[in-house]
Amino acid sequence: MSPFFRLFTRLLGKPAAVDKKSIIGFMKKGESLALIPGGFEDATLHCLTVDRTFIKARKGFVKYALQYGYTITPAFSFGERGSFDNYQGNYEQRFKLNAMGIPTITPKGLSWFPILPKRCDIHIVVGAPLKLQRIEKPTAEDVDKAHKMYIDHLVALYDRHKDAFYGEGAAELEIW
């Protein structure tokens, strides 16, 4: 998280850290959570012409949801890709920098103030909740199965609505 964003969010009190300790703490209390599993990698992949999400290797949230019997609800923001231009390519090196806490995004929004997003319509679509069976000690197979189910539901949600927001023949959601 960038130092400015960290300070800003801490002043507001939200969002909280997205680490194992914080997530488990919230789940032990039975609190509701909203997560963006793709994190900085989603921002790094941001592109004006195609929707992408960095989710293939993000299984921790699924594991914790299984351990605490949480429901996972897929959601997608259509049109968000039009909010910023972003440098494309060199992903392997950029992901390594992201892993060290250095965000590798180069957003360019409004021409007169590039850190502000461009005007665009954004439509948030929420899918059906996926109630996961509580498994105190889920196996890797349990996590993989639930993770695949989440991705399948996310892709189905995207496919069900993409033509309405992007027009007929819209590109597929890229899963990274």
ROFIGU-610911 format. One record per residue (C-alpha): x, y, z; chain; residue in one letter. Coordinates in steps of 0.25 Angstrom, whole numbers, plus 5000, padded with zeros to 4 digits. Layout:
N
[[X; Y; Z]; 'A'; 'A']
...
This chain:
176
[[5000; 5000; 5000]; 'A'; 'M']
[[5006; 5014; 4997]; 'A'; 'S']
[[5009; 5022; 5009]; 'A'; 'P']
[[4999; 5033; 5005]; 'A'; 'F']
[[4988; 5023; 5003]; 'A'; 'F']
[[4991; 5016; 5016]; 'A'; 'R']
[[4991; 5029; 5023]; 'A'; 'L']
[[4978; 5033; 5017]; 'A'; 'F']
[[4971; 5020; 5020]; 'A'; 'T']
[[4976; 5020; 5034]; 'A'; 'R']
[[4971; 5034; 5037]; 'A'; 'L']
[[4957; 5029; 5032]; 'A'; 'L']
[[4958; 5016; 5040]; 'A'; 'G']
[[4955; 5008; 5027]; 'A'; 'K']
[[4959; 5000; 5020]; 'A'; 'P']
[[4967; 4991; 5030]; 'A'; 'A']
[[4979; 4983; 5026]; 'A'; 'A']
[[4977; 4971; 5017]; 'A'; 'V']
[[4986; 4961; 5024]; 'A'; 'D']
[[4984; 4948; 5031]; 'A'; 'K']
[[4983; 4953; 5045]; 'A'; 'K']
[[4973; 4964; 5041]; 'A'; 'S']
[[4964; 4955; 5033]; 'A'; 'I']
[[4964; 4944; 5043]; 'A'; 'I']
[[4961; 4954; 5054]; 'A'; 'G']
[[4949; 4960; 5047]; 'A'; 'F']
[[4944; 4946; 5044]; 'A'; 'M']
[[4945; 4941; 5058]; 'A'; 'K']
[[4936; 4953; 5062]; 'A'; 'K']
[[4927; 4949; 5051]; 'A'; 'G']
[[4928; 4962; 5044]; 'A'; 'E']
[[4925; 4965; 5029]; 'A'; 'S']
[[4937; 4967; 5020]; 'A'; 'L']
[[4938; 4973; 5006]; 'A'; 'A']
[[4951; 4969; 4999]; 'A'; 'L']
[[4957; 4972; 4986]; 'A'; 'I']
[[4965; 4959; 4984]; 'A'; 'P']
[[4973; 4964; 4972]; 'A'; 'G']
[[4980; 4975; 4980]; 'A'; 'G']
[[4991; 4983; 4974]; 'A'; 'F']
[[4992; 4973; 4963]; 'A'; 'E']
[[4978; 4976; 4958]; 'A'; 'D']
[[4982; 4991; 4957]; 'A'; 'A']
[[4995; 4987; 4950]; 'A'; 'T']
[[4987; 4979; 4940]; 'A'; 'L']
[[4977; 4990; 4938]; 'A'; 'H']
[[4975; 4993; 4923]; 'A'; 'C']
[[4965; 5001; 4915]; 'A'; 'L']
[[4961; 4991; 4905]; 'A'; 'T']
[[4960; 4978; 4913]; 'A'; 'V']
[[4955; 4974; 4927]; 'A'; 'D']
[[4966; 4966; 4935]; 'A'; 'R']
[[4966; 4960; 4949]; 'A'; 'T']
[[4978; 4954; 4957]; 'A'; 'F']
[[4971; 4943; 4964]; 'A'; 'I']
[[4977; 4930; 4960]; 'A'; 'K']
[[4987; 4929; 4971]; 'A'; 'A']
[[4979; 4937; 4981]; 'A'; 'R']
[[4973; 4925; 4990]; 'A'; 'K']
[[4975; 4930; 5004]; 'A'; 'G']
[[4961; 4937; 5005]; 'A'; 'F']
[[4955; 4925; 5000]; 'A'; 'V']
[[4962; 4916; 5011]; 'A'; 'K']
[[4958; 4926; 5022]; 'A'; 'Y']
[[4944; 4926; 5017]; 'A'; 'A']
[[4944; 4911; 5018]; 'A'; 'L']
[[4950; 4911; 5032]; 'A'; 'Q']
[[4939; 4921; 5037]; 'A'; 'Y']
[[4927; 4917; 5029]; 'A'; 'G']
[[4926; 4930; 5021]; 'A'; 'Y']
[[4918; 4933; 5009]; 'A'; 'T']
[[4926; 4938; 4997]; 'A'; 'I']
[[4919; 4947; 4988]; 'A'; 'T']
[[4925; 4950; 4974]; 'A'; 'P']
[[4924; 4965; 4969]; 'A'; 'A']
[[4929; 4972; 4957]; 'A'; 'F']
[[4930; 4987; 4953]; 'A'; 'S']
[[4927; 4988; 4938]; 'A'; 'F']
[[4933; 5001; 4932]; 'A'; 'G']
[[4944; 5003; 4942]; 'A'; 'E']
[[4954; 5000; 4931]; 'A'; 'R']
[[4951; 5013; 4925]; 'A'; 'G']
[[4955; 5021; 4937]; 'A'; 'S']
[[4970; 5021; 4935]; 'A'; 'F']
[[4980; 5019; 4925]; 'A'; 'D']
[[4991; 5010; 4930]; 'A'; 'N']
[[5005; 5005; 4925]; 'A'; 'Y']
[[5004; 4991; 4919]; 'A'; 'Q']
[[5014; 4980; 4919]; 'A'; 'G']
[[5026; 4976; 4927]; 'A'; 'N']
[[5017; 4969; 4937]; 'A'; 'Y']
[[5027; 4959; 4943]; 'A'; 'E']
[[5036; 4970; 4948]; 'A'; 'Q']
[[5024; 4979; 4952]; 'A'; 'R']
[[5018; 4967; 4960]; 'A'; 'F']
[[5032; 4965; 4967]; 'A'; 'K']
[[5032; 4980; 4971]; 'A'; 'L']
[[5017; 4979; 4976]; 'A'; 'N']
[[5021; 4967; 4985]; 'A'; 'A']
[[5031; 4977; 4991]; 'A'; 'M']
[[5021; 4987; 4994]; 'A'; 'G']
[[5024; 4996; 4982]; 'A'; 'I']
[[5011; 4998; 4974]; 'A'; 'P']
[[5015; 4998; 4959]; 'A'; 'T']
[[5003; 5005; 4953]; 'A'; 'I']
[[5004; 5017; 4944]; 'A'; 'T']
[[4990; 5023; 4944]; 'A'; 'P']
[[4987; 5034; 4935]; 'A'; 'K']
[[4973; 5040; 4937]; 'A'; 'G']
[[4968; 5054; 4934]; 'A'; 'L']
[[4978; 5061; 4925]; 'A'; 'S']
[[4978; 5073; 4935]; 'A'; 'W']
[[4980; 5065; 4947]; 'A'; 'F']
[[4984; 5051; 4944]; 'A'; 'P']
[[4982; 5044; 4957]; 'A'; 'I']
[[4967; 5047; 4956]; 'A'; 'L']
[[4959; 5037; 4948]; 'A'; 'P']
[[4953; 5040; 4935]; 'A'; 'K']
[[4938; 5041; 4934]; 'A'; 'R']
[[4932; 5028; 4931]; 'A'; 'C']
[[4920; 5020; 4935]; 'A'; 'D']
[[4923; 5009; 4945]; 'A'; 'I']
[[4912; 4998; 4948]; 'A'; 'H']
[[4914; 4989; 4959]; 'A'; 'I']
[[4908; 4975; 4958]; 'A'; 'V']
[[4906; 4966; 4969]; 'A'; 'V']
[[4905; 4951; 4967]; 'A'; 'G']
[[4898; 4941; 4976]; 'A'; 'A']
[[4905; 4937; 4989]; 'A'; 'P']
[[4913; 4925; 4990]; 'A'; 'L']
[[4910; 4918; 5003]; 'A'; 'K']
[[4923; 4910; 5007]; 'A'; 'L']
[[4922; 4898; 5016]; 'A'; 'Q']
[[4930; 4901; 5029]; 'A'; 'R']
[[4942; 4892; 5029]; 'A'; 'I']
[[4951; 4895; 5041]; 'A'; 'E']
[[4964; 4890; 5034]; 'A'; 'K']
[[4961; 4890; 5019]; 'A'; 'P']
[[4971; 4882; 5010]; 'A'; 'T']
[[4977; 4888; 4998]; 'A'; 'A']
[[4967; 4880; 4990]; 'A'; 'E']
[[4956; 4887; 4998]; 'A'; 'D']
[[4961; 4901; 4995]; 'A'; 'V']
[[4964; 4898; 4981]; 'A'; 'D']
[[4950; 4893; 4979]; 'A'; 'K']
[[4944; 4905; 4985]; 'A'; 'A']
[[4953; 4915; 4978]; 'A'; 'H']
[[4949; 4909; 4965]; 'A'; 'K']
[[4935; 4910; 4968]; 'A'; 'M']
[[4937; 4925; 4972]; 'A'; 'Y']
[[4944; 4927; 4959]; 'A'; 'I']
[[4934; 4920; 4951]; 'A'; 'D']
[[4923; 4929; 4957]; 'A'; 'H']
[[4931; 4941; 4955]; 'A'; 'L']
[[4933; 4938; 4940]; 'A'; 'V']
[[4918; 4934; 4938]; 'A'; 'A']
[[4914; 4947; 4945]; 'A'; 'L']
[[4923; 4955; 4935]; 'A'; 'Y']
[[4918; 4947; 4923]; 'A'; 'D']
[[4903; 4949; 4927]; 'A'; 'R']
[[4905; 4964; 4927]; 'A'; 'H']
[[4917; 4968; 4918]; 'A'; 'K']
[[4908; 4970; 4906]; 'A'; 'D']
[[4899; 4980; 4913]; 'A'; 'A']
[[4910; 4989; 4917]; 'A'; 'F']
[[4920; 4987; 4906]; 'A'; 'Y']
[[4912; 4983; 4894]; 'A'; 'G']
[[4910; 4970; 4887]; 'A'; 'E']
[[4923; 4962; 4885]; 'A'; 'G']
[[4930; 4968; 4897]; 'A'; 'A']
[[4943; 4961; 4900]; 'A'; 'A']
[[4944; 4950; 4911]; 'A'; 'E']
[[4949; 4954; 4925]; 'A'; 'L']
[[4964; 4950; 4926]; 'A'; 'E']
[[4967; 4942; 4938]; 'A'; 'I']
[[4982; 4944; 4943]; 'A'; 'W']
